[in-house]
Amino acid sequence: MDDDVIPHLLCDIELDISGPSVSTLNKWAAEALRKLADRIERDEFEDGHHDVEDSVGKRIGSIYMSYEGEVI
């Protein structure tokens, strides 16, 4: 980005997970969020919606990324 632009990120994450207990759901959600955080740090997402998958490749939600800039 230009020196006169302040980068801005909008990131929305939605997970829809079913499981045997609340503690298991929390564990699976935390695992998915950690994987997303790693992917975000590696710059693997462009603008738009992307599927979120569990450890076996089943879709469990989505992440929306929008990169913008504010001119200063």
C-alpha positions as CSV (number, residue, x, y, z in Angstrom):
1,M,0.0,0.0,0.0
2,D,1.0,3.6,-0.4
3,D,2.5,5.6,2.4
4,D,-0.5,7.8,2.5
5,V,-3.0,4.9,3.0
6,I,-3.9,3.2,6.3
7,P,-4.7,-0.5,5.6
8,H,-8.0,-1.7,6.9
9,L,-9.2,-5.4,7.2
10,L,-12.7,-6.6,7.7
11,C,-12.8,-10.3,8.7
12,D,-16.0,-12.2,9.4
13,I,-15.9,-15.8,10.4
14,E,-19.0,-18.0,10.7
15,L,-18.8,-21.6,12.0
16,D,-21.7,-24.1,12.2
17,I,-20.5,-27.2,14.0
18,S,-22.5,-30.1,15.5
19,G,-21.1,-32.5,18.0
20,P,-21.6,-34.8,21.0
21,S,-20.9,-32.2,23.7
22,V,-20.3,-28.5,24.4
23,S,-16.6,-29.2,25.3
24,T,-16.1,-31.1,22.1
25,L,-17.7,-28.3,20.0
26,N,-15.4,-25.7,21.8
27,K,-12.4,-27.9,21.0
28,W,-13.3,-28.3,17.3
29,A,-14.1,-24.5,17.0
30,A,-10.8,-23.6,18.6
31,E,-8.9,-25.9,16.3
32,A,-10.6,-24.4,13.2
33,L,-9.8,-20.9,14.4
34,R,-6.2,-21.7,15.1
35,K,-5.8,-23.1,11.5
36,L,-7.5,-19.9,10.1
37,A,-5.1,-17.7,12.1
38,D,-2.2,-19.6,10.7
39,R,-3.5,-19.2,7.1
40,I,-4.2,-15.5,7.7
41,E,-0.6,-14.9,8.9
42,R,0.6,-16.7,5.7
43,D,-1.5,-14.3,3.5
44,E,-3.4,-17.2,2.0
45,F,-6.7,-15.3,1.7
46,E,-7.7,-12.7,-0.9
47,D,-10.8,-10.5,-0.8
48,G,-14.1,-12.5,-0.7
49,H,-15.7,-15.5,0.9
50,H,-13.8,-18.7,1.5
51,D,-15.0,-22.1,2.9
52,V,-13.7,-23.2,6.3
53,E,-13.2,-27.0,6.6
54,D,-12.7,-29.3,9.6
55,S,-9.8,-31.7,9.9
56,V,-11.4,-34.2,7.6
57,G,-12.3,-31.7,4.9
58,K,-16.0,-31.2,5.7
59,R,-17.3,-27.6,5.3
60,I,-18.1,-26.2,8.7
61,G,-18.4,-22.5,7.8
62,S,-16.9,-19.6,6.0
63,I,-14.5,-16.7,6.4
64,Y,-15.0,-13.3,4.6
65,M,-11.9,-11.1,4.1
66,S,-12.0,-7.5,2.8
67,Y,-8.8,-5.5,2.5
68,E,-9.3,-1.8,2.0
69,G,-7.3,1.4,2.7
70,E,-8.1,4.8,4.1
71,V,-6.3,7.7,2.6
72,I,-4.7,10.0,5.2
